C-alpha cells in the first residue's frame, strides 16, 4: 500500500512538473512574441520606428563609428491610396518591404518609419551608405506591382545623411536625411545626399519641418 501511494504521489508530482514546464514554455513564447511585436511593424514585418531609433541611437554613441541613414519616401503613394484604396496601398508597402529586404544590403538595418517612409541605416563607411541608397532606388525604380491588373511603379525619393562630428544625435541625422529627401523630390532625383546648402533650401521651401525623437 505504501508503495502504491508513493507511485501515485510521484505521478502527481511529475504531472505538476510537466504542467509547470509547459506553462513556462508558453510564457516564454508569449514574451518573445510580445517583444517581437513591440519592435516590428505589423504590416511589413520590418523593424518599426521604435526599433530603428533605438538601433540608430546605439550606433551613434560611438563617435568614431561611420553611420549613414537613407530615408525613403514613396512617390505618389497618396494618389495610389486615393485611386485604388488602402488595401492596395498596404499591398504596395509590403511589396516595397520585400524588395528592400531581398537586396541583402551590406551592413544595413532596414525598417519602416511610418506611412510610406522606410529607413536604411548603414553601419559602415560612407561609400557603402551611398551604394545601399542607390541600390534601393534602382531596385524600386525597376519594380512594379499589379493592382487590379494595372502595373503600379514603386519609385521612391531618398535622402541620405552621413553622421559627422557635428551630427551625433538621432534627431539631427534624421532631420538632415528628411531635408535631403525633400530636395530629391523637388529635383526629381532618386537619391540626394545632404549637404549644408540642403538645410538652407529646405528652410526656404518650408519642407523639412518634422521632429524626430
C-alpha positions as CSV (number, residue, x, y, z in Angstrom):
1,X,0.0,0.0,0.0
2,X,2.8,2.3,0.9
3,X,4.4,1.7,-2.4
4,X,1.2,2.4,-4.2
5,X,0.8,5.8,-2.5
6,X,4.4,6.7,-3.4
7,X,3.7,5.8,-7.0
8,X,0.6,8.0,-7.0
9,X,2.4,10.9,-5.4
10,X,5.3,10.5,-7.8
11,X,2.8,10.5,-10.7
12,X,1.0,13.6,-9.4
13,X,4.4,15.4,-8.8
14,X,5.6,14.5,-12.3
15,X,2.3,15.7,-13.8
16,X,2.6,19.0,-11.9
17,X,6.2,19.5,-13.0
18,X,5.3,18.8,-16.6
19,X,2.4,21.3,-16.4
20,X,4.7,23.9,-14.9
21,X,7.3,23.3,-17.7
22,X,4.5,23.7,-20.4
23,X,3.3,26.8,-18.7
24,X,6.8,28.3,-18.5
25,X,7.3,27.5,-22.2
26,X,4.1,29.2,-23.1
27,X,5.1,32.3,-21.0
28,X,8.5,32.4,-22.8
29,X,6.8,32.1,-26.2
30,X,4.3,34.8,-25.3
31,X,7.1,37.1,-24.0
32,X,9.1,36.6,-27.2
33,X,6.1,37.3,-29.3
34,X,5.3,40.5,-27.3
35,X,8.9,41.7,-27.7
36,X,8.8,41.0,-31.4
37,X,5.5,42.8,-31.9
38,X,6.7,45.8,-29.9
39,X,9.7,46.2,-32.2
40,X,8.2,45.2,-35.6
41,X,5.7,46.7,-38.0
42,X,2.6,44.5,-38.1
43,X,2.1,45.1,-41.8
44,X,5.5,44.6,-43.3
45,X,7.2,42.6,-40.6
46,X,10.2,45.1,-40.7
47,X,11.6,46.8,-37.6
48,X,9.4,49.7,-36.7
49,X,10.2,53.3,-35.8
50,X,10.9,52.4,-32.2
51,X,13.4,49.7,-33.1
52,X,15.0,51.9,-35.8
53,X,15.5,54.9,-33.4
54,X,16.9,52.6,-30.7
55,X,19.3,51.0,-33.1
56,X,20.5,54.3,-34.5
57,X,20.9,55.8,-31.1
58,X,23.1,52.8,-30.0
59,X,25.3,53.3,-33.1
60,X,25.7,57.0,-32.6
61,X,27.1,56.5,-29.0
62,X,30.4,55.6,-30.7
63,X,31.5,59.0,-32.1
64,X,34.1,57.3,-34.3
65,X,31.7,54.9,-36.0
66,X,30.7,55.7,-39.6
67,X,26.9,55.7,-39.8
68,X,24.6,56.7,-42.7
69,X,20.8,56.9,-42.9
70,X,18.8,56.8,-46.0
71,X,15.2,58.0,-45.7
72,X,12.9,56.6,-48.4
73,X,9.5,58.2,-49.2
74,X,7.4,56.5,-52.0
75,X,6.4,58.8,-54.8
76,X,2.7,59.2,-55.5
77,X,1.6,56.9,-52.7
78,X,-1.3,59.1,-51.7
79,X,-2.6,59.0,-55.2
80,X,-2.4,55.2,-55.2
81,X,-4.4,55.1,-52.0
82,X,-7.0,57.5,-53.2
83,X,-7.4,55.7,-56.6
84,X,-7.2,52.1,-55.5
85,X,-8.0,52.1,-51.8
86,X,-5.9,51.5,-48.6
87,X,-5.8,47.7,-49.2
88,X,-3.9,48.3,-52.4
89,X,-1.7,50.8,-50.6
90,X,-0.9,48.2,-48.0
91,X,0.0,45.6,-50.6
92,X,2.4,48.1,-52.2
93,X,4.1,48.7,-48.8
94,X,4.5,45.0,-48.3
95,X,6.0,44.7,-51.8
96,X,8.4,47.5,-51.1
97,X,9.5,45.9,-47.9
98,X,10.0,42.6,-49.6
99,X,12.0,44.3,-52.4
100,X,14.3,46.1,-49.9
101,X,14.8,43.0,-47.8
102,X,15.7,40.9,-50.9
103,X,18.6,43.2,-51.8
104,X,20.5,41.9,-48.8
105,X,22.3,45.2,-48.5
106,X,25.7,45.1,-46.6
107,X,25.8,46.4,-43.0
108,X,22.2,47.6,-43.4
109,X,19.3,47.7,-40.9
110,X,16.1,48.3,-42.8
111,X,12.7,49.3,-41.3
112,X,9.5,51.2,-41.7
113,X,9.4,54.5,-40.0
114,X,5.7,55.3,-40.7
115,X,3.2,55.6,-43.5
116,X,5.1,55.2,-46.8
117,X,8.5,56.0,-45.3
118,X,11.3,53.5,-44.8
119,X,14.7,53.8,-43.3
120,X,18.0,52.1,-44.2
121,X,20.7,52.5,-41.5
122,X,24.1,51.6,-42.7
123,X,26.8,50.8,-40.2
124,X,29.8,51.1,-42.5
125,X,32.0,53.6,-44.4
126,X,30.3,56.4,-46.3
127,X,30.5,54.8,-49.8
128,X,28.6,51.8,-48.5
129,X,25.8,54.1,-47.4
130,X,25.7,55.7,-50.8
131,X,25.8,52.3,-52.6
132,X,22.9,51.0,-50.4
133,X,20.8,54.1,-51.1
134,X,21.5,53.8,-54.8
135,X,20.8,50.1,-54.9
136,X,17.5,50.6,-53.1
137,X,16.5,53.4,-55.5
138,X,17.4,51.3,-58.6
139,X,15.5,48.3,-57.3
140,X,12.4,50.2,-56.5
141,X,12.6,52.1,-59.8
142,X,12.6,48.8,-61.7
143,X,9.9,47.2,-59.6
144,X,6.2,47.3,-60.3
145,X,3.1,45.8,-58.6
146,X,0.0,44.8,-60.4
147,X,-3.1,46.4,-58.7
148,X,-6.4,45.5,-60.3
149,X,-4.4,44.5,-63.4
150,X,-2.7,47.8,-63.7
151,X,1.1,48.0,-63.1
152,X,2.0,50.5,-60.4
153,X,5.6,51.7,-60.0
154,X,7.3,51.7,-56.7
155,X,9.7,54.6,-57.2
156,X,10.9,56.5,-54.2
157,X,12.7,59.7,-53.3
158,X,15.7,59.0,-51.0
159,X,17.5,61.4,-48.7
160,X,20.9,60.3,-47.4
161,X,22.7,61.8,-44.4
162,X,26.1,60.7,-43.0
163,X,26.9,61.2,-39.4
164,X,29.9,63.5,-38.7
165,X,31.3,65.1,-35.6
166,X,28.7,67.9,-35.8
167,X,25.8,65.5,-36.2
168,X,25.8,62.8,-33.5
169,X,22.2,62.8,-32.4
170,X,19.4,60.8,-33.9
171,X,17.2,63.9,-34.3
172,X,19.9,65.8,-36.2
173,X,20.8,63.0,-38.5
174,X,17.2,62.2,-39.4
175,X,16.4,65.8,-39.9
176,X,19.2,66.1,-42.4
177,X,18.0,62.9,-44.2
178,X,14.5,64.4,-44.2
179,X,15.7,67.6,-45.8
180,X,17.7,65.7,-48.4
181,X,14.7,63.5,-49.2
182,X,12.5,66.6,-49.9
183,X,15.3,68.0,-52.0
184,X,15.3,64.8,-54.1
185,X,11.5,65.2,-54.6
186,X,11.9,68.8,-55.7
187,X,14.6,68.0,-58.2
188,X,13.2,64.7,-59.4
189,X,16.3,62.7,-58.4
190,X,16.2,59.3,-56.9
191,X,18.9,59.9,-54.3
192,X,20.0,63.2,-52.7
193,X,22.9,63.4,-50.2
194,X,22.6,66.0,-47.5
195,X,25.0,69.0,-47.6
196,X,24.9,72.3,-45.8
197,X,23.1,74.1,-48.6
198,X,20.3,71.5,-48.4
199,X,19.3,72.8,-45.0
200,X,19.0,76.4,-46.3
201,X,17.0,75.3,-49.3
202,X,14.7,73.2,-47.1
203,X,14.2,76.1,-44.7
204,X,13.3,78.4,-47.5
205,X,10.8,75.9,-49.1
206,X,9.4,75.0,-45.7
207,X,9.6,71.3,-46.4
208,X,11.8,69.8,-43.6
209,X,9.6,70.5,-40.6
210,X,9.2,67.2,-38.8
211,X,10.8,66.4,-35.5
212,X,12.4,63.1,-34.7
213,X,12.7,61.8,-31.2
